[in-house]
Amino acid sequence: MKAILLAGAMSLTAVSALAAPVTYKVDPAHTYPSFETDHNGGVSKWRGKFNSSSGTFTLDKEAKAGTVEITIDIASIDFGNDKLNEHALKEPAMFDVAKFPTATYKGKVSKWGANGPEEISGDFTLHGVTKPLKLKVNSFLCKESRGKQVCGADAEATFSRADFGVDYAVAMGFKPDVTLRIEVEGSPAT
């Protein structure tokens, strides 16, 4: 009888351990925050990315919950145009990287579907201003890769950069809407 109780207790402990939240460290080599914004009042779209980011996310598949914390190094901006990069980093009405070196997103899973997180609600801080921002998760997948578990997602949101004090050229007719995409991959933190 003691053996059966012991086996049952061990089984419950194993299930509890498997169901515990897992913290993943963002892989900076496979994580690319990028953006798309108007140029010249609808003449064209400018796209760029940030080459340096870090963070963590947690997943609790049993509870269908999770958290996200991403930090973006604004100085790593890359429009594919060196002059524009330099201008964007220094201009106070743009990123003013000397004063505001990072942007951050901190959120919690607010909608969980059949394949995992579908929506994240949180706070986005840019240019020293923090506002609520919901990320729509377009795809999410966890799998074994090179001997370890890897999880990744494609998430996006649209916001007005003017709401964050990044209002360069809005008075000249440039549209302030920005689509932010966060392509993220991570492995369990050790």
C-alpha positions as CSV (number, residue, x, y, z in Angstrom):
1,M,0.0,0.0,0.0
2,K,2.8,2.4,0.9
3,A,4.4,1.7,-2.5
4,I,1.2,2.6,-4.3
5,L,0.8,5.8,-2.3
6,L,4.5,6.7,-2.9
7,A,4.1,6.0,-6.7
8,G,1.0,8.1,-6.8
9,A,2.7,11.0,-5.0
10,M,5.7,10.8,-7.3
11,S,3.3,10.8,-10.3
12,L,1.5,13.9,-9.1
13,T,4.9,15.6,-8.4
14,A,6.1,14.8,-11.9
15,V,2.9,16.2,-13.5
16,S,3.1,19.4,-11.4
17,A,6.8,19.9,-12.4
18,L,5.8,19.5,-16.1
19,A,3.0,22.0,-15.7
20,A,5.1,24.6,-14.1
21,P,5.7,27.9,-16.0
22,V,8.9,27.9,-18.1
23,T,11.0,31.0,-18.6
24,Y,12.6,31.5,-22.0
25,K,15.5,33.7,-22.7
26,V,15.2,35.7,-26.0
27,D,17.7,34.6,-28.6
28,P,19.1,38.0,-29.9
29,A,20.4,36.3,-33.1
30,H,16.8,35.2,-34.0
31,T,14.7,38.1,-32.7
32,Y,14.0,41.0,-34.9
33,P,11.7,43.9,-33.9
34,S,10.8,45.7,-37.1
35,F,8.5,48.5,-38.2
36,E,6.7,50.1,-41.1
37,T,5.8,53.7,-41.3
38,D,4.6,56.3,-43.8
39,H,7.1,58.4,-45.8
40,N,6.0,61.8,-47.2
41,G,2.3,61.6,-46.6
42,G,1.6,58.4,-48.4
43,V,4.2,58.6,-51.2
44,S,5.9,55.4,-49.9
45,K,6.4,53.2,-46.9
46,W,9.7,53.1,-44.9
47,R,10.6,49.8,-43.3
48,G,13.3,49.3,-40.7
49,K,14.4,47.0,-38.0
50,F,16.4,47.0,-34.7
51,N,19.4,44.8,-34.7
52,S,19.8,44.4,-31.0
53,S,17.1,43.3,-28.5
54,S,16.9,41.2,-25.3
55,G,14.3,39.9,-22.9
56,T,12.4,36.9,-21.6
57,F,9.0,35.3,-21.9
58,T,7.3,32.8,-19.7
59,L,4.8,30.1,-20.7
60,D,2.4,28.2,-18.5
61,K,0.7,25.9,-21.0
62,E,-1.4,24.2,-18.3
63,A,-2.8,27.6,-17.0
64,K,-2.8,29.0,-20.6
65,A,-0.9,32.0,-19.4
66,G,2.4,33.8,-20.0
67,T,4.4,37.0,-19.8
68,V,6.7,38.9,-22.2
69,E,9.4,41.4,-21.5
70,I,11.4,42.8,-24.5
71,T,14.0,45.6,-24.5
72,I,15.0,47.1,-27.8
73,D,18.3,49.0,-28.2
74,I,17.2,52.0,-30.2
75,A,20.8,52.8,-31.3
76,S,20.6,49.5,-33.3
77,I,18.0,51.0,-35.7
78,D,18.6,50.1,-39.4
79,F,16.5,51.7,-42.2
80,G,19.1,50.5,-44.7
81,N,20.1,54.2,-45.1
82,D,23.0,55.4,-42.9
83,K,22.1,59.1,-43.1
84,L,18.5,58.4,-42.1
85,N,19.7,56.1,-39.2
86,E,21.9,58.9,-37.9
87,H,19.2,61.5,-38.2
88,A,16.6,59.3,-36.5
89,L,18.9,58.6,-33.6
90,K,19.8,62.3,-32.9
91,E,16.6,64.2,-33.7
92,P,14.7,65.1,-30.5
93,A,11.4,64.7,-32.4
94,M,12.4,61.2,-33.5
95,F,14.3,58.8,-31.3
96,D,16.7,61.1,-29.4
97,V,18.8,58.0,-28.4
98,A,21.1,60.0,-26.1
99,K,18.0,60.7,-23.9
100,F,15.9,57.6,-24.6
101,P,18.3,54.6,-25.4
102,T,15.7,51.8,-25.2
103,A,12.1,50.9,-25.9
104,T,10.4,48.3,-23.8
105,Y,7.4,46.1,-24.0
106,K,6.0,44.3,-20.9
107,G,2.8,42.3,-21.2
108,K,0.7,39.2,-20.3
109,V,-1.0,36.7,-22.5
110,S,-4.7,37.9,-22.7
111,K,-6.0,35.4,-25.2
112,W,-4.9,31.7,-25.5
113,G,-6.0,29.6,-28.5
114,A,-5.7,26.0,-29.6
115,N,-2.0,26.6,-30.6
116,G,-0.9,28.9,-27.8
117,P,-0.9,32.6,-27.2
118,E,-3.0,34.7,-29.6
119,E,-2.9,38.1,-28.0
120,I,-0.7,39.9,-25.4
121,S,-1.9,43.0,-23.5
122,G,0.8,45.1,-22.0
123,D,2.6,48.5,-21.9
124,F,4.9,49.8,-24.5
125,T,7.5,52.5,-23.5
126,L,9.0,54.6,-26.3
127,H,10.7,58.0,-26.1
128,G,10.0,58.1,-22.4
129,V,6.2,57.6,-22.8
130,T,4.4,54.5,-21.7
131,K,1.0,53.5,-23.2
132,P,-1.0,50.3,-23.3
133,L,-0.5,48.2,-26.4
134,K,-2.0,44.9,-27.5
135,L,0.1,42.6,-29.6
136,K,-1.7,40.2,-32.0
137,V,0.1,36.9,-32.2
138,N,0.0,35.8,-35.9
139,S,1.9,32.5,-35.3
140,F,3.3,30.6,-32.3
141,L,5.2,27.4,-32.2
142,C,7.4,25.4,-29.7
143,K,9.5,22.5,-30.9
144,E,12.8,20.6,-30.4
145,S,15.7,22.2,-32.4
146,R,19.3,21.2,-32.1
147,G,18.7,19.3,-28.9
148,K,16.7,21.9,-27.0
149,Q,13.2,23.3,-26.9
150,V,12.7,26.5,-28.9
151,C,9.6,28.6,-28.9
152,G,8.9,31.5,-31.3
153,A,6.2,33.9,-32.4
154,D,5.3,36.5,-34.9
155,A,3.5,39.4,-33.2
156,E,2.3,42.8,-34.3
157,A,0.6,46.0,-33.3
158,T,-0.2,49.3,-34.8
159,F,0.1,52.6,-32.9
160,S,0.5,56.3,-33.5
161,R,4.2,57.4,-32.9
162,A,2.9,60.9,-32.1
163,D,1.2,59.5,-29.0
164,F,4.8,58.7,-27.8
165,G,6.2,62.2,-28.7
166,V,7.9,60.9,-31.9
167,D,6.1,63.5,-34.1
168,Y,8.8,64.4,-36.6
169,A,7.2,65.6,-39.9
170,V,3.6,65.0,-38.8
171,A,2.9,68.7,-39.3
172,M,4.2,68.3,-42.9
173,G,1.6,65.6,-43.6
174,F,3.6,62.4,-42.7
175,K,1.1,59.9,-41.2
176,P,2.1,58.9,-37.7
177,D,0.8,55.3,-37.8
178,V,3.5,52.6,-37.2
179,T,3.1,48.9,-37.5
180,L,5.5,47.2,-35.1
181,R,6.3,43.5,-35.6
182,I,8.3,41.4,-33.1
183,E,9.7,38.2,-34.5
184,V,10.9,36.4,-31.4
185,E,12.6,33.1,-30.6
186,G,13.8,31.8,-27.2
187,S,15.0,28.8,-25.3
188,P,14.5,27.8,-21.7
189,A,16.7,30.0,-19.4
190,T,19.4,28.1,-17.6
